Amino acid sequence: KQQIEDTFKSYDQNGDGKLSWDEVKAAFTTLGAFSPYFRAWRGKSRADANDDGFICLQTELDELVNYTLELQYKP
């Protein structure tokens, strides 16, 4: 789980503590997703609890990681 978290955190390119659509998509590409665009959309829909268009690393990352683990992606 920690490795998946670290993978997503490493894509916070601007250091704002949030993951944008492009950052989530890039992380899924690194994780080997067949369709990173779709996985990013699904992951964001599941994890973006406040619907602001970003995944907050402090409050919403766990849900994105859980979704990723359900799909059995590995770093």
Biopython code that builds the backbone (N, CA, C, O; Angstrom):
import numpy as np
from Bio.PDB.StructureBuilder import StructureBuilder

atoms = [
    (1, "LYS", "N", (0.834, -1.198, 0.000)),
    (1, "LYS", "CA", (0.000, 0.000, 0.000)),
    (1, "LYS", "C", (0.877, 1.261, 0.000)),
    (1, "LYS", "O", (0.607, 2.224, -0.718)),
    (2, "GLN", "N", (1.917, 1.229, 0.811)),
    (2, "GLN", "CA", (2.787, 2.399, 0.932)),
    (2, "GLN", "C", (3.462, 2.724, -0.398)),
    (2, "GLN", "O", (3.642, 3.894, -0.736)),
    (3, "GLN", "N", (3.831, 1.705, -1.140)),
    (3, "GLN", "CA", (4.495, 1.938, -2.428)),
    (3, "GLN", "C", (3.553, 2.603, -3.425)),
    (3, "GLN", "O", (3.970, 3.465, -4.199)),
    (4, "ILE", "N", (2.284, 2.203, -3.406)),
    (4, "ILE", "CA", (1.294, 2.829, -4.286)),
    (4, "ILE", "C", (1.106, 4.286, -3.870)),
    (4, "ILE", "O", (1.062, 5.172, -4.723)),
    (5, "GLU", "N", (0.995, 4.539, -2.569)),
    (5, "GLU", "CA", (0.878, 5.919, -2.075)),
    (5, "GLU", "C", (2.064, 6.749, -2.535)),
    (5, "GLU", "O", (1.904, 7.864, -3.030)),
    (6, "ASP", "N", (3.245, 6.197, -2.368)),
    (6, "ASP", "CA", (4.463, 6.923, -2.759)),
    (6, "ASP", "C", (4.485, 7.207, -4.259)),
    (6, "ASP", "O", (4.944, 8.264, -4.690)),
    (7, "THR", "N", (3.987, 6.258, -5.049)),
    (7, "THR", "CA", (3.931, 6.467, -6.495)),
    (7, "THR", "C", (3.053, 7.665, -6.814)),
    (7, "THR", "O", (3.457, 8.542, -7.578)),
    (8, "PHE", "N", (1.849, 7.715, -6.235)),
    (8, "PHE", "CA", (0.957, 8.848, -6.493)),
    (8, "PHE", "C", (1.563, 10.152, -5.976)),
    (8, "PHE", "O", (1.529, 11.170, -6.667)),
    (9, "LYS", "N", (2.109, 10.123, -4.776)),
    (9, "LYS", "CA", (2.694, 11.341, -4.204)),
    (9, "LYS", "C", (3.827, 11.890, -5.070)),
    (9, "LYS", "O", (4.020, 13.103, -5.154)),
    (10, "SER", "N", (4.563, 11.005, -5.702)),
    (10, "SER", "CA", (5.687, 11.456, -6.530)),
    (10, "SER", "C", (5.213, 12.221, -7.768)),
    (10, "SER", "O", (6.007, 12.908, -8.410)),
    (11, "TYR", "N", (3.936, 12.109, -8.105)),
    (11, "TYR", "CA", (3.403, 12.821, -9.269)),
    (11, "TYR", "C", (2.807, 14.180, -8.925)),
    (11, "TYR", "O", (2.262, 14.853, -9.800)),
    (12, "ASP", "N", (2.902, 14.588, -7.679)),
    (12, "ASP", "CA", (2.487, 15.937, -7.299)),
    (12, "ASP", "C", (3.588, 16.890, -7.753)),
    (12, "ASP", "O", (4.404, 17.343, -6.950)),
    (13, "GLN", "N", (3.599, 17.184, -9.034)),
    (13, "GLN", "CA", (4.689, 17.919, -9.676)),
    (13, "GLN", "C", (4.904, 19.322, -9.118)),
    (13, "GLN", "O", (6.045, 19.769, -8.999)),
    (14, "ASN", "N", (3.840, 20.014, -8.779)),
    (14, "ASN", "CA", (3.999, 21.390, -8.311)),
    (14, "ASN", "C", (4.023, 21.498, -6.788)),
    (14, "ASN", "O", (4.144, 22.598, -6.248)),
    (15, "GLY", "N", (3.910, 20.371, -6.093)),
    (15, "GLY", "CA", (4.020, 20.369, -4.635)),
    (15, "GLY", "C", (2.880, 21.042, -3.901)),
    (15, "GLY", "O", (3.059, 21.510, -2.777)),
    (16, "ASP", "N", (1.696, 21.100, -4.524)),
    (16, "ASP", "CA", (0.558, 21.758, -3.887)),
    (16, "ASP", "C", (-0.239, 20.847, -2.968)),
    (16, "ASP", "O", (-1.219, 21.282, -2.363)),
    (17, "GLY", "N", (0.172, 19.578, -2.856)),
    (17, "GLY", "CA", (-0.546, 18.648, -1.970)),
    (17, "GLY", "C", (-1.793, 18.064, -2.600)),
    (17, "GLY", "O", (-2.600, 17.427, -1.922)),
    (18, "LYS", "N", (-1.952, 18.281, -3.902)),
    (18, "LYS", "CA", (-3.109, 17.763, -4.627)),
    (18, "LYS", "C", (-2.637, 17.140, -5.931)),
    (18, "LYS", "O", (-1.606, 17.524, -6.485)),
    (19, "LEU", "N", (-3.411, 16.168, -6.412)),
    (19, "LEU", "CA", (-3.131, 15.559, -7.705)),
    (19, "LEU", "C", (-4.167, 16.029, -8.716)),
    (19, "LEU", "O", (-5.373, 15.912, -8.498)),
    (20, "SER", "N", (-3.674, 16.556, -9.810)),
    (20, "SER", "CA", (-4.562, 16.977, -10.893)),
    (20, "SER", "C", (-4.900, 15.763, -11.751)),
    (20, "SER", "O", (-4.359, 14.675, -11.552)),
    (21, "TRP", "N", (-5.792, 15.964, -12.698)),
    (21, "TRP", "CA", (-6.166, 14.925, -13.647)),
    (21, "TRP", "C", (-4.928, 14.372, -14.355)),
    (21, "TRP", "O", (-4.745, 13.157, -14.423)),
    (22, "ASP", "N", (-4.076, 15.260, -14.881)),
    (22, "ASP", "CA", (-2.884, 14.831, -15.613)),
    (22, "ASP", "C", (-1.900, 14.077, -14.719)),
    (22, "ASP", "O", (-1.253, 13.128, -15.164)),
    (23, "GLU", "N", (-1.790, 14.495, -13.473)),
    (23, "GLU", "CA", (-0.883, 13.816, -12.549)),
    (23, "GLU", "C", (-1.378, 12.409, -12.220)),
    (23, "GLU", "O", (-0.582, 11.474, -12.142)),
    (24, "VAL", "N", (-2.686, 12.255, -12.028)),
    (24, "VAL", "CA", (-3.263, 10.929, -11.759)),
    (24, "VAL", "C", (-3.091, 10.035, -12.988)),
    (24, "VAL", "O", (-2.734, 8.864, -12.866)),
    (25, "LYS", "N", (-3.345, 10.591, -14.157)),
    (25, "LYS", "CA", (-3.203, 9.832, -15.403)),
    (25, "LYS", "C", (-1.752, 9.372, -15.589)),
    (25, "LYS", "O", (-1.513, 8.228, -15.976)),
    (26, "ALA", "N", (-0.798, 10.241, -15.320)),
    (26, "ALA", "CA", (0.619, 9.884, -15.442)),
    (26, "ALA", "C", (0.994, 8.774, -14.457)),
    (26, "ALA", "O", (1.763, 7.874, -14.795)),
    (27, "ALA", "N", (0.453, 8.840, -13.248)),
    (27, "ALA", "CA", (0.732, 7.791, -12.256)),
    (27, "ALA", "C", (0.184, 6.447, -12.722)),
    (27, "ALA", "O", (0.854, 5.423, -12.587)),
    (28, "PHE", "N", (-1.029, 6.445, -13.270)),
    (28, "PHE", "CA", (-1.589, 5.184, -13.769)),
    (28, "PHE", "C", (-0.794, 4.659, -14.960)),
    (28, "PHE", "O", (-0.695, 3.446, -15.144)),
    (29, "THR", "N", (-0.239, 5.533, -15.757)),
    (29, "THR", "CA", (0.628, 5.097, -16.849)),
    (29, "THR", "C", (1.846, 4.371, -16.281)),
    (29, "THR", "O", (2.223, 3.306, -16.770)),
    (30, "THR", "N", (2.453, 4.943, -15.257)),
    (30, "THR", "CA", (3.605, 4.330, -14.605)),
    (30, "THR", "C", (3.245, 2.982, -13.994)),
    (30, "THR", "O", (4.054, 2.054, -14.003)),
    (31, "LEU", "N", (2.033, 2.877, -13.467)),
    (31, "LEU", "CA", (1.595, 1.620, -12.853)),
    (31, "LEU", "C", (1.222, 0.559, -13.887)),
    (31, "LEU", "O", (0.904, -0.576, -13.532)),
    (32, "GLY", "N", (1.263, 0.932, -15.164)),
    (32, "GLY", "CA", (1.016, -0.043, -16.222)),
    (32, "GLY", "C", (-0.424, -0.192, -16.642)),
    (32, "GLY", "O", (-0.802, -1.224, -17.196)),
    (33, "ALA", "N", (-1.240, 0.819, -16.390)),
    (33, "ALA", "CA", (-2.653, 0.744, -16.778)),
    (33, "ALA", "C", (-2.789, 0.646, -18.288)),
    (33, "ALA", "O", (-2.113, 1.359, -19.030)),
    (34, "PHE", "N", (-3.661, -0.237, -18.736)),
    (34, "PHE", "CA", (-3.938, -0.397, -20.166)),
    (34, "PHE", "C", (-4.564, 0.879, -20.726)),
    (34, "PHE", "O", (-4.252, 1.308, -21.836)),
    (35, "SER", "N", (-5.449, 1.472, -19.934)),
    (35, "SER", "CA", (-6.094, 2.716, -20.330)),
    (35, "SER", "C", (-5.968, 3.728, -19.191)),
    (35, "SER", "O", (-6.900, 3.881, -18.401)),
    (36, "PRO", "N", (-4.828, 4.424, -19.092)),
    (36, "PRO", "CA", (-4.621, 5.355, -17.987)),
    (36, "PRO", "C", (-5.666, 6.466, -17.944)),
    (36, "PRO", "O", (-6.021, 6.942, -16.866)),
    (37, "TYR", "N", (-6.158, 6.881, -19.110)),
    (37, "TYR", "CA", (-7.196, 7.910, -19.168)),
    (37, "TYR", "C", (-8.434, 7.444, -18.406)),
    (37, "TYR", "O", (-8.965, 8.183, -17.577)),
    (38, "PHE", "N", (-8.896, 6.223, -18.681)),
    (38, "PHE", "CA", (-10.088, 5.676, -18.019)),
    (38, "PHE", "C", (-9.827, 5.461, -16.533)),
    (38, "PHE", "O", (-10.657, 5.823, -15.699)),
    (39, "ARG", "N", (-8.682, 4.877, -16.197)),
    (39, "ARG", "CA", (-8.385, 4.615, -14.783)),
    (39, "ARG", "C", (-8.298, 5.913, -13.992)),
    (39, "ARG", "O", (-8.754, 5.976, -12.850)),
    (40, "ALA", "N", (-7.717, 6.946, -14.588)),
    (40, "ALA", "CA", (-7.634, 8.243, -13.900)),
    (40, "ALA", "C", (-9.027, 8.810, -13.685)),
    (40, "ALA", "O", (-9.325, 9.352, -12.621)),
    (41, "TRP", "N", (-9.877, 8.686, -14.690)),
    (41, "TRP", "CA", (-11.249, 9.194, -14.565)),
    (41, "TRP", "C", (-11.992, 8.451, -13.458)),
    (41, "TRP", "O", (-12.640, 9.072, -12.615)),
    (42, "ARG", "N", (-11.897, 7.099, -13.462)),
    (42, "ARG", "CA", (-12.583, 6.306, -12.428)),
    (42, "ARG", "C", (-12.002, 6.582, -11.049)),
    (42, "ARG", "O", (-12.739, 6.749, -10.076)),
    (43, "GLY", "N", (-10.689, 6.628, -10.973)),
    (43, "GLY", "CA", (-10.049, 6.879, -9.680)),
    (43, "GLY", "C", (-10.407, 8.239, -9.127)),
    (43, "GLY", "O", (-10.669, 8.388, -7.933)),
    (44, "LYS", "N", (-10.418, 9.236, -10.003)),
    (44, "LYS", "CA", (-10.776, 10.583, -9.571)),
    (44, "LYS", "C", (-12.242, 10.647, -9.158)),
    (44, "LYS", "O", (-12.581, 11.313, -8.180)),
    (45, "SER", "N", (-13.110, 9.965, -9.890)),
    (45, "SER", "CA", (-14.525, 9.981, -9.506)),
    (45, "SER", "C", (-14.745, 9.340, -8.148)),
    (45, "SER", "O", (-15.621, 9.759, -7.391)),
    (46, "ARG", "N", (-13.964, 8.339, -7.843)),
    (46, "ARG", "CA", (-14.111, 7.676, -6.553)),
    (46, "ARG", "C", (-13.500, 8.450, -5.405)),
    (46, "ARG", "O", (-14.058, 8.490, -4.309)),
    (47, "ALA", "N", (-12.367, 9.058, -5.649)),
    (47, "ALA", "CA", (-11.608, 9.651, -4.550)),
    (47, "ALA", "C", (-11.869, 11.141, -4.326)),
    (47, "ALA", "O", (-11.620, 11.647, -3.232)),
    (48, "ASP", "N", (-12.353, 11.836, -5.318)),
    (48, "ASP", "CA", (-12.541, 13.290, -5.196)),
    (48, "ASP", "C", (-13.825, 13.592, -4.429)),
    (48, "ASP", "O", (-14.846, 13.948, -5.017)),
    (49, "ALA", "N", (-13.758, 13.444, -3.115)),
    (49, "ALA", "CA", (-14.939, 13.560, -2.257)),
    (49, "ALA", "C", (-15.578, 14.950, -2.301)),
    (49, "ALA", "O", (-16.803, 15.060, -2.242)),
    (50, "ASN", "N", (-14.785, 15.997, -2.401)),
    (50, "ASN", "CA", (-15.348, 17.348, -2.404)),
    (50, "ASN", "C", (-15.591, 17.872, -3.816)),
    (50, "ASN", "O", (-16.012, 19.016, -3.993)),
    (51, "ASP", "N", (-15.328, 17.044, -4.815)),
    (51, "ASP", "CA", (-15.636, 17.343, -6.218)),
    (51, "ASP", "C", (-15.004, 18.661, -6.701)),
    (51, "ASP", "O", (-15.620, 19.439, -7.429)),
    (52, "ASP", "N", (-13.759, 18.879, -6.269)),
    (52, "ASP", "CA", (-13.066, 20.101, -6.711)),
    (52, "ASP", "C", (-12.159, 19.853, -7.917)),
    (52, "ASP", "O", (-11.496, 20.768, -8.404)),
    (53, "GLY", "N", (-12.137, 18.600, -8.394)),
    (53, "GLY", "CA", (-11.330, 18.279, -9.562)),
    (53, "GLY", "C", (-9.914, 17.830, -9.234)),
    (53, "GLY", "O", (-9.122, 17.567, -10.140)),
    (54, "PHE", "N", (-9.591, 17.740, -7.965)),
    (54, "PHE", "CA", (-8.258, 17.330, -7.524)),
    (54, "PHE", "C", (-8.377, 16.255, -6.452)),
    (54, "PHE", "O", (-9.401, 16.136, -5.780)),
    (55, "ILE", "N", (-7.308, 15.473, -6.307)),
    (55, "ILE", "CA", (-7.211, 14.495, -5.227)),
    (55, "ILE", "C", (-6.282, 15.080, -4.172)),
    (55, "ILE", "O", (-5.090, 15.265, -4.418)),
    (56, "CYS", "N", (-6.825, 15.366, -3.012)),
    (56, "CYS", "CA", (-6.031, 15.910, -1.911)),
    (56, "CYS", "C", (-5.203, 14.769, -1.309)),
    (56, "CYS", "O", (-5.742, 13.724, -0.946)),
    (57, "LEU", "N", (-3.893, 14.983, -1.207)),
    (57, "LEU", "CA", (-3.017, 13.932, -0.697)),
    (57, "LEU", "C", (-3.267, 13.623, 0.775)),
    (57, "LEU", "O", (-3.007, 12.505, 1.220)),
    (58, "GLN", "N", (-3.765, 14.588, 1.534)),
    (58, "GLN", "CA", (-3.988, 14.359, 2.963)),
    (58, "GLN", "C", (-5.324, 13.683, 3.246)),
    (58, "GLN", "O", (-5.407, 12.844, 4.143)),
    (59, "THR", "N", (-6.362, 14.028, 2.504)),
    (59, "THR", "CA", (-7.690, 13.537, 2.865)),
    (59, "THR", "C", (-8.317, 12.572, 1.864)),
    (59, "THR", "O", (-9.240, 11.839, 2.219)),
    (60, "GLU", "N", (-7.839, 12.556, 0.628)),
    (60, "GLU", "CA", (-8.507, 11.745, -0.393)),
    (60, "GLU", "C", (-7.630, 10.665, -1.018)),
    (60, "GLU", "O", (-8.124, 9.815, -1.758)),
    (61, "LEU", "N", (-6.346, 10.693, -0.727)),
    (61, "LEU", "CA", (-5.429, 9.751, -1.361)),
    (61, "LEU", "C", (-5.749, 8.303, -1.004)),
    (61, "LEU", "O", (-5.618, 7.422, -1.853)),
    (62, "ASP", "N", (-6.164, 8.038, 0.228)),
    (62, "ASP", "CA", (-6.459, 6.661, 0.643)),
    (62, "ASP", "C", (-7.481, 5.996, -0.265)),
    (62, "ASP", "O", (-7.335, 4.822, -0.606)),
    (63, "GLU", "N", (-8.503, 6.726, -0.655)),
    (63, "GLU", "CA", (-9.533, 6.147, -1.516)),
    (63, "GLU", "C", (-8.969, 5.827, -2.899)),
    (63, "GLU", "O", (-9.320, 4.803, -3.487)),
    (64, "LEU", "N", (-8.111, 6.681, -3.418)),
    (64, "LEU", "CA", (-7.480, 6.419, -4.708)),
    (64, "LEU", "C", (-6.561, 5.201, -4.613)),
    (64, "LEU", "O", (-6.528, 4.376, -5.526)),
    (65, "VAL", "N", (-5.829, 5.087, -3.531)),
    (65, "VAL", "CA", (-4.943, 3.936, -3.323)),
    (65, "VAL", "C", (-5.770, 2.661, -3.202)),
    (65, "VAL", "O", (-5.407, 1.639, -3.786)),
    (66, "ASN", "N", (-6.862, 2.699, -2.464)),
    (66, "ASN", "CA", (-7.728, 1.521, -2.326)),
    (66, "ASN", "C", (-8.276, 1.082, -3.681)),
    (66, "ASN", "O", (-8.301, -0.110, -3.986)),
    (67, "TYR", "N", (-8.710, 2.031, -4.483)),
    (67, "TYR", "CA", (-9.186, 1.719, -5.835)),
    (67, "TYR", "C", (-8.085, 1.044, -6.645)),
    (67, "TYR", "O", (-8.332, 0.057, -7.338)),
    (68, "THR", "N", (-6.880, 1.574, -6.557)),
    (68, "THR", "CA", (-5.745, 1.032, -7.294)),
    (68, "THR", "C", (-5.417, -0.385, -6.833)),
    (68, "THR", "O", (-5.123, -1.255, -7.653)),
    (69, "LEU", "N", (-5.467, -0.612, -5.538)),
    (69, "LEU", "CA", (-5.190, -1.951, -4.999)),
    (69, "LEU", "C", (-6.280, -2.942, -5.404)),
    (69, "LEU", "O", (-5.975, -4.104, -5.672)),
    (70, "GLU", "N", (-7.521, -2.518, -5.453)),
    (70, "GLU", "CA", (-8.619, -3.390, -5.897)),
    (70, "GLU", "C", (-8.357, -3.897, -7.322)),
    (70, "GLU", "O", (-8.713, -5.024, -7.666)),
    (71, "LEU", "N", (-7.735, -3.055, -8.133)),
    (71, "LEU", "CA", (-7.416, -3.414, -9.516)),
    (71, "LEU", "C", (-6.123, -4.227, -9.612)),
    (71, "LEU", "O", (-5.730, -4.662, -10.694)),
    (72, "GLN", "N", (-5.475, -4.423, -8.473)),
    (72, "GLN", "CA", (-4.266, -5.226, -8.335)),
    (72, "GLN", "C", (-3.065, -4.646, -9.086)),
    (72, "GLN", "O", (-2.219, -5.391, -9.581)),
    (73, "TYR", "N", (-2.996, -3.329, -9.168)),
    (73, "TYR", "CA", (-1.809, -2.697, -9.740)),
    (73, "TYR", "C", (-0.698, -2.755, -8.705)),
    (73, "TYR", "O", (-0.937, -2.685, -7.499)),
    (74, "LYS", "N", (0.505, -2.884, -9.202)),
    (74, "LYS", "CA", (1.674, -2.916, -8.338)),
    (74, "LYS", "C", (2.702, -1.924, -8.851)),
    (74, "LYS", "O", (2.836, -1.728, -10.059)),
    (75, "PRO", "N", (3.439, -1.290, -7.922)),
    (75, "PRO", "CA", (4.454, -0.315, -8.362)),
    (75, "PRO", "C", (5.620, -0.982, -9.065)),
    (75, "PRO", "O", (6.552, -0.302, -9.493)),
]
sb = StructureBuilder()
sb.init_structure("model")
sb.init_model(0)
sb.init_chain("A")
sb.init_seg("    ")
for serial, (resi, resn, name, xyz) in enumerate(atoms, 1):
    if name == "N":
        sb.init_residue(resn, " ", resi, " ")
    sb.init_atom(name, np.array(xyz, "f"), 0.0, 1.0, " ", f" {name:<3s}", serial, name[0])
structure = sb.get_structure()
